[in-house]
Amino acid sequence: MQKYFSIFIILLTVHFLTASTETIETGLPKKKKKEFVVMIDPGHGGSDTGTPGTGRYKTTEKDIALDVSLALGKKLSQLPNVKVIYTRTKDTYPTLNERAVMTNKKKADLFISIHCNAQPGSKGTAYGSETFVLGLSKNKTNLEVAKRENSVIYLEDNYEETYEGFDPNSPESLISLIILQEEYLNQSIEIASYIQNEFKVTAKRKDRGVKQAGFWVLSKTYMPSVLVELGFLTHKKEEDFLNSKKGKKVMTESLYNAVKKYISRHMETVDNHQDVQIVEEETTEKPTSRVFPDVTFKVQLAASSKKIATKAYNFKGLQQISREKSGSIYRYFYGETSDYEEIKRLKEKAKQKGYTTCYIVAYKKGKKVSLSEVLKQ
């Protein structure tokens, strides 16, 4: 008995010394990574069935959206430091307002609303997958999709009071939505692009592209947000595909790959930012400069479909504003320097002016590069 007790004491001592050595070597407690919260919104539900498709199946849009959403959430929840929340997990109908309020209250980092499309009329020739971000569109088809998704508010009691007079059929009402999501547009387009690429490469679906339209639920969520149309239930072959186990599985896999890529890139930036802060705390004297000669840093303030003059009065008094066009989107930047410490100061100044979601970007030879890779040098 005494022999076993001695062995126990030795093992306990070794464990204590090992733990102590780790503490001495690092000199710092281990970091707790920031939790990334994904809100998945299965479109429609309950009495709101969404599109019934061709009518050949008992299932409708609400059923397919829920199946894919739950499968996606299950895969994402297995990633480290990722938390998944749903607006619904059963055949219930949360209102558009409830979905937005719930998402904001949970402080989600990403909002994904999953739907299936429909082509008006009896042709049933349209097919393929597309992802929407909030924005104005002159395209009649895009407008019709937004009207269809927004029109579910008519199923709700007191909808006029809840939605403050919003009219899904009014262009003026759609325009009023855009301003609220403009500062998240860049990240929304990023995740939408990843999704469409996966639909094309992994799922082998027709890529209908990243589009903009006025969706109420996207306008009221205060984080990067997208609305995904998996495919057309009015197209017989696509309806068969989306109702099959194989179809749901491959669409889920595509969404998972895209979201995982987005999370890894944005979590990496968060972790690296924490590393920089720790280094600064360790030094007795904070550095006044940290220059990367071949790199140009800027603070991205916003992304917009509107071309705005780069004058201080348009950017809350900030000087040294630059503009860059990418496709139909304009991105606006503040500052330009090779000194990382300086760009951090400019970022704080921009935040004080009200640009709370602004962030630092890096360029090499005029090409955008990963900030985290630059800071590892």
Secondary structure, 3 states (H helix, E strand, C coil): CHHHHHHHHHHHHHHHHHHHHHHHHHCCCCCCCCCEEEEEEECCECCECCCCCCCCCCCCHHHHHHHHHHHHHHHHCCCCCEEEEECCCCCCCCCHHHHHHHHHHCCCCEEEEEEEECCCCCCCCCCCEEEEEECCCCCHHHHHHHHHHHHHHHHCCCHHHHCCCCCCCCHHHHHHHHHHHHHHHHHHHHHHHHHHHHHHHCCCCCEEEEEEECCHHHHCCCCCEEEEEEEECCCHHHHHHHHCHHHHHHHHHHHHHHHHHHHHHHHHHHHHHHHHHHHHHHCCCCCCCCECCCCEEEEEEEEECCCCCCCHHHCCCCCCEEEEEECCEEEEEEEEECEHHHHHHHHHHHHHCCCCCCEEEEEECCEEECHHHHHCC
